[in-house]
């Protein structure tokens, strides 16, 4: 396993310490509006929003930029190539399930990704299912939402909700339902919101006093009787250049773009960030999916190393210390170990900063602080090492 063939070659003992060397041996041994920001009737932030805000708070206790680090982590929540996520349904009639299954297939064209829905016409029920990676519910009271990528594995109830109880009769409303399914399935396969891409410049376009008013009165984002500004800022302001899993030019046609009321923008409908209801996948959406889920594991490993380069460029300006980089490395290891995968990724902060450091030698790396030389969660072996001069992190995982 070489990560990226170009420089992610942690199998060479001259570049890494004992933890990654041992892991290398293991890896070589085997082969809202449109999408709702809250529930119905001001029910407040959705379950993923609550979970991710708590994650940011936890990261922020150890790191100066918890939001930015969470954006880094999100880059690595892809499903492995050739391992179809198992999907089940908590409820919903056959017509709803069939529409969900058929609509979700639009993401798969030209990719290696496949879903295992079970057998038609009823597909797989979550009740009694021996295994499920994505758990779908149809609950109008909860709005529309999904956890991002492999985060779904951490939850044993609903991981994706569609706020419909039946397929609408009219073509217009059916198209609206299909739009929602496409958006939420986009999250489930690892994509974030387009309006949070820094390329969009949408943060400067919002009328923030009106946004806060909407958040309190329409979306139910309230804390101690006042608008929960922390939740609003986390979900609506620009997060980091890594929040978009692959940095691309702003795509106003993306299915991952939220619809916001014109009143929330300073220039109303004239704002470049105001978009109507995007009903179909954009060409950029399709390209992102093809790049994230290419034909082979080796190609996906290369893609993940490219994401590691982007992540390193985002981490470098933070000026993180060795203990702080260790914290990031441990979190990255947990994300990568969520699914069976064999890979070692090189987060070269020096290179990302434009520095051309000397070739790494023995002793340059040590195990990430707070983690043994090798750590396991029962299913995967995880190794994390950090450069003694805080210039890089090496993170590797392998199935046990």
VOTORMAR-279902 format. One line per field, with one value per residue (C-alpha): x, y, z. Coordinates in Angstrom, 1 decimal, always signed. Each point is the difference from the previous one (the first is absolute). Layout:
BEGIN
c1: c(X,...) .
c2: c(Y,...) .
c3: c(Z,...) .
REM end
This chain:
BEGIN
c1: c(+0.0,+1.6,-2.7,+0.7,+2.9,+1.7,+1.1,-2.4,+2.5,+0.0,+1.1,+3.6,+1.3,+2.3,-3.0,-2.1,+0.2,-0.9,-3.8,-0.4,+2.7,-2.0,-3.2,+1.7,+0.8,-3.7,-1.1,+2.4,-0.9,-3.4,-1.1,-29.7,-2.6,+1.3,+1.8,-1.1,+2.2,-2.3,-3.0,-3.5,-1.7,+3.3,+1.1,+3.6,+3.3,-0.1,+1.8,+3.1,+0.3,-0.1,+2.5,+2.4,-0.2,+0.9,+2.9,+1.3,-0.3,+1.9,+2.8,+0.0,+1.0,+3.4,+0.4,-0.2,-2.2,-2.5,-2.2,+3.0,+1.2,-3.4,+0.1,+3.2,-1.6,-2.9,+2.2,+0.6,-3.5,-0.4,-1.2,+2.7,-0.1,-1.6,-1.7,-3.6,-1.6,-2.9,-3.2,-3.2,-3.3,-1.6,-3.4,-1.6,-2.2,+1.2,-0.5,+2.1,+2.7,+0.1,+0.2,+2.9,+1.9,-0.5,+0.9,+3.1,+1.4,+0.5,+3.1,+1.6,+0.3,+3.7,+1.1,+0.9,-2.5,-2.9,-2.7,-1.4,-3.7,-1.1,-2.6,-2.9,-2.8,+0.2,+3.8,+1.8,-1.8,+2.2,-1.9,+1.8,+2.7,+3.3,+2.0,-0.8,+2.3,-2.6,-3.4,-2.7,-3.3,-2.9,-1.1,-1.6,+0.5,+3.7,+0.8,+2.6,+3.5,+2.9,+3.2,+3.1,+1.5,+1.3,-1.2,-3.2,+1.7,+0.0,-3.8,-2.3,-3.3,-0.8,+3.1,-1.9,-3.5,-2.3,-2.9,-2.7,-2.5,-1.1,+0.9,-1.9,-2.5,+1.1,+3.1,+1.2,-0.1,+1.5,+2.9,+0.4,+0.2,+2.6,+2.0,+0.0,+1.1,+2.9,+1.2,-0.2,+1.6,+2.8,+0.7,-0.2,+2.8,+2.2,-0.8,-0.6,-2.1,+1.0,-0.8,+2.7,+2.7,+2.3,+0.0,-3.6,+0.6,-3.5,+0.9,+0.3,-3.4,-2.2,-1.9,+1.1,-2.5,-2.8,+1.7,+0.1,-3.7,-1.0,+2.1,-1.8,-3.6,-0.1,+2.6,-0.2,+3.7,-0.4,+2.2,-1.0,-2.8,+2.2,+1.2,+2.8,+2.6,+2.6,-2.2,-0.8,+3.6,+1.1,-2.5,-0.2,+3.3,+3.0,+1.7,+3.4,+1.4,-0.3,-3.7,-0.7,+1.4,+1.7,+0.7,-1.8,-1.1,-3.3,-2.8,-3.3,-1.7,+1.1,-2.7,+1.9,-0.8,-2.6,-3.0,-0.3,-2.8,+1.0,-0.6,+3.0,+2.4,+1.0,-0.8,-3.0,-0.4,+2.8,+2.5,+2.3,-0.6,-3.7,-1.0,-3.3,-0.7,+2.7,-1.8,+2.7,+3.7,+2.3,+2.9,+2.3,-2.0,+0.4,+3.8,+0.4,-1.7,+2.2,+3.2,-1.1,-1.1,+2.3,+0.5,+2.5,+1.1,+3.4,-1.5,-2.1,+3.2,+1.6,-3.1,+0.1,+3.7,-0.9,-2.6,+2.8,+2.0,-3.0,-0.4,+3.6,-0.3,-2.9,+1.8,+3.3,-1.1,-1.5,+3.5,-0.9,+2.4,+1.1,-2.7,-2.6,+1.1,-0.2,-3.6,-0.8,+1.9,-1.9,-3.4,+1.1,+0.8,-3.4,-1.7,+2.1,-0.6,-3.8,+0.0,+2.3,+2.9,+3.8,+1.8,+2.6,-0.4,+2.7,-1.2,+3.1,-0.6,+3.5,-0.5,-3.5,+1.5,+2.5,+3.0,+2.3,+1.2,+2.9,-0.8,-1.5,+2.3,-0.3,-1.1,-1.8,-3.4,-1.4,-3.4,-2.7,-0.3,-2.9,+0.1,+2.0,+2.4,-2.9,-3.6,-3.0,-3.8,-0.6,-0.4,+3.0,+3.5,+0.8,+3.4,+0.7,+3.4,+0.9,+3.2,+2.1,+0.0,-3.8,+0.5,-2.1,-2.3,-0.1,-3.2,-0.5,-2.7,-0.4,-2.7,+1.0) .
c2: c(+0.0,+3.2,+2.6,+2.0,-1.6,+3.4,+0.6,-1.8,-2.8,-0.6,-3.6,+1.2,-0.2,+3.0,+2.3,-1.3,-1.4,-3.3,+0.5,+0.5,-2.5,-2.7,+1.1,-0.1,-3.6,-0.6,+1.9,-2.0,-3.3,-0.1,+0.8,+30.3,+3.3,-2.5,-2.0,+0.8,+1.7,-1.2,-2.2,+1.1,+2.8,+1.3,-3.3,+1.2,-1.3,-3.5,-2.9,+0.3,+3.7,-0.6,-2.8,+1.9,+3.1,-2.1,-1.5,+3.5,+1.0,-3.1,+0.7,+3.7,-1.0,-1.2,+1.9,+3.7,-0.7,-2.8,+0.9,-0.1,-3.4,-1.5,+1.1,-1.9,-3.1,+0.2,-0.6,-3.6,-1.3,-1.7,-3.6,-2.4,-0.9,-3.4,-0.2,+0.8,+1.8,-2.0,+2.1,-0.8,+1.8,+0.7,+0.7,+1.2,-1.8,-1.7,+3.0,+2.3,-2.6,-0.6,+3.7,+0.3,-3.0,+1.1,+3.6,-0.8,-1.9,+3.2,+0.7,-3.3,+0.4,-0.1,-1.0,-3.2,+0.7,-2.3,-0.2,-3.3,+0.7,-3.6,-1.5,+1.9,+0.7,+0.6,+0.3,-0.5,+0.8,+1.3,-2.1,-3.3,+1.0,-1.6,+2.9,+3.4,+2.9,+2.6,+0.0,+1.9,+1.4,+2.0,+2.3,+3.4,+1.4,-0.4,+1.8,-1.1,-0.9,-2.6,-0.7,+0.5,-3.2,-2.6,+2.0,-2.0,-3.0,+1.7,+0.0,-2.9,+1.7,+2.4,+1.4,+1.6,+1.4,+1.1,+2.2,-1.6,-2.7,-0.8,+0.6,+3.2,-0.4,+3.1,-0.1,+3.3,-1.3,-3.3,+1.8,+1.9,-3.3,-1.3,+3.1,-0.6,-3.6,+1.0,+2.6,-2.3,-2.9,+2.4,+0.5,-3.8,-0.6,+2.7,+3.4,+3.3,+3.0,+2.1,+3.3,-0.7,-0.2,+3.0,+0.4,+1.1,+3.2,-0.4,+1.0,+3.6,-0.2,-1.0,+2.7,-1.5,+1.8,-1.4,-3.5,+0.1,+1.0,-2.8,-2.5,+0.9,+0.4,-2.4,-2.6,-0.3,+0.5,+1.3,-0.2,+1.5,+1.8,+1.7,-0.9,-2.6,+2.0,-2.6,-2.5,+2.5,+1.0,-3.6,-1.1,+3.1,+1.8,-1.1,-2.8,-0.6,-0.7,-3.7,+0.0,-0.9,-3.4,+0.8,+3.7,+1.1,+3.4,+1.1,-1.9,+1.8,-2.9,-2.7,-2.1,+0.5,+3.7,+1.1,+2.1,+3.1,+2.6,+3.1,+2.1,-1.6,+1.7,+3.6,+0.3,-2.4,-1.9,+2.1,-1.7,-2.4,-2.4,-0.1,-3.1,-1.6,-3.6,-2.1,-3.2,-2.0,-0.9,+2.6,-1.0,+0.9,-2.3,-2.8,+0.6,+0.2,-3.4,-1.6,+1.3,-1.1,-3.4,-1.1,-3.4,-1.5,+0.3,+1.1,+2.9,+0.9,-0.1,+2.4,+2.3,-0.2,+1.0,+3.0,+0.9,-0.4,+2.6,+2.4,-0.7,+0.6,+3.4,+0.8,-1.2,+1.8,+3.6,-1.1,-0.3,-3.1,-1.5,-3.6,-0.8,+1.7,-1.7,-3.3,+0.8,+0.6,-3.2,-2.1,+1.4,-0.7,-3.6,-0.5,+1.3,-2.2,-3.1,+0.3,-2.3,-2.8,+1.8,-0.4,+3.3,+2.3,+3.7,+2.7,+3.4,+2.0,+3.5,+1.2,-0.9,+1.5,+3.2,+0.1,-1.1,-2.5,-1.8,-2.4,-3.7,-1.5,-2.3,-2.5,+1.6,+2.9,-1.5,-1.3,-1.5,+2.6,+1.1,-1.7,-3.1,-3.1,-0.9,-2.0,+0.4,-2.2,+0.3,-3.7,+0.1,+2.1,+0.7,+3.7,+1.7,+3.7,+1.7,+3.7,+1.7,+1.2,+3.5,+0.0,+0.0,-3.1,-2.7,-3.6,-2.0,-3.6,-2.6,-3.7,-2.6,-2.4) .
c3: c(+0.0,-1.1,+0.6,-3.1,-1.8,-0.2,+3.5,+2.4,+0.4,+3.8,-0.6,+0.0,+3.5,-0.6,+0.0,+2.9,+3.5,+1.4,+0.1,-3.7,-0.8,+1.8,-1.7,-3.4,+0.6,+0.6,-3.1,-2.2,+1.4,-1.5,-3.3,+3.9,-1.0,-2.5,+2.6,+3.5,+2.6,+2.7,+0.6,-0.8,+2.0,+1.4,+1.5,+0.1,-1.5,-1.5,+1.7,-2.3,+0.7,+3.8,-0.3,-2.1,+2.2,+3.0,-2.0,-0.7,+3.6,+1.1,-2.6,+1.1,+3.5,-1.3,-3.2,-1.0,-3.0,+0.7,-3.0,-2.4,+1.4,-0.3,-3.7,-0.4,+1.6,-2.4,-2.9,+0.9,+0.6,-3.3,-0.4,-1.3,-3.7,-0.6,+3.4,-0.6,+3.0,+1.4,+0.1,+1.9,+0.6,+3.4,-1.6,-3.2,-2.5,-3.1,-2.2,+2.2,+0.3,-3.8,-0.7,+2.5,-1.6,-3.6,+0.7,+2.0,-3.0,-1.9,+2.2,-1.1,-3.7,-1.0,+3.5,+1.8,+2.8,+0.4,+2.7,+1.5,+0.5,+0.3,-2.2,-1.8,+0.4,+3.8,+0.3,+3.3,+3.3,+2.8,+2.5,+0.2,-2.4,+1.0,-1.4,-1.3,-0.9,-0.9,+1.7,-1.8,+1.5,-1.4,+2.7,-1.0,+3.5,-0.1,-3.3,-2.4,+1.1,-0.1,+1.8,-2.2,-1.5,+2.3,+3.1,-0.6,+1.5,+3.5,+0.2,+0.4,-0.6,-2.9,-1.9,-2.9,+0.2,-2.8,+1.2,-2.1,+0.9,-3.5,-3.7,-1.2,-2.8,-2.0,-2.1,+1.5,+3.5,-1.0,-1.5,+3.2,+1.9,-2.4,+0.6,+3.7,-0.4,-2.3,+2.5,+3.0,-1.8,-0.9,+3.7,+0.6,-2.6,+1.5,-1.5,+1.9,-0.8,-3.0,+1.7,+2.6,-2.6,+0.4,-3.7,+0.2,+2.0,+1.3,+3.5,-1.2,-1.8,+3.0,+1.9,+3.4,+2.3,-2.2,+0.0,+3.8,+0.2,-2.4,+2.0,+3.2,-1.3,-3.0,+0.6,+3.8,+0.6,+3.6,+3.0,+3.4,-1.7,-2.6,-3.4,+0.1,-1.9,+0.4,-1.8,-2.8,-0.5,-0.1,-2.6,-2.2,+0.1,-2.1,+1.9,-1.7,-3.4,+0.9,+0.9,-3.6,-0.4,-3.2,-0.6,-3.2,-1.4,+1.6,-1.7,+0.3,-1.9,+2.6,+1.5,+3.2,+0.0,+2.5,-1.0,+2.1,-0.1,-1.9,+3.1,+1.7,-2.5,+0.0,-3.7,+0.0,-3.3,-1.5,+2.2,-1.8,+2.8,-0.4,-1.9,-0.7,+0.7,-1.7,-1.1,-1.6,+0.4,-1.5,-2.2,+3.0,+2.3,-2.5,-0.3,+3.8,+0.3,-2.7,+1.6,+3.5,-1.2,-2.8,-1.5,+2.5,+3.6,-1.2,-1.9,+3.1,+2.1,-2.4,+0.3,+3.8,+0.0,-2.1,+2.6,+2.6,-1.9,+0.1,+3.7,+0.7,-1.8,+2.3,+3.2,-0.7,+0.7,+3.4,+1.5,+1.9,+2.6,+0.1,+2.7,-2.1,-3.2,+1.9,+0.9,-3.7,-0.9,+2.5,-1.3,-3.6,+0.9,+1.6,-3.2,-2.3,+2.2,-0.2,-3.1,-1.1,-1.7,-0.4,-0.5,+1.3,-0.6,+0.1,+1.3,-1.0,+1.5,-1.1,-3.6,+0.1,+1.3,-2.9,+2.1,-1.6,+3.1,+0.0,-0.4,+3.1,+1.9,+2.9,+3.2,-1.7,+1.0,+3.3,+0.9,+0.4,+3.6,+1.9,-2.2,+0.3,-2.8,-1.4,+0.9,-0.9,+0.3,-0.4,-3.8,-1.1,+0.9,+0.1,+0.1,+0.2,+0.0,+0.2,-1.1,+2.9,-1.6,-0.5,-3.8,-0.9,+1.2,-1.3,+0.6,-1.0,+0.5,-0.9,+0.8,+2.7) .
REM end
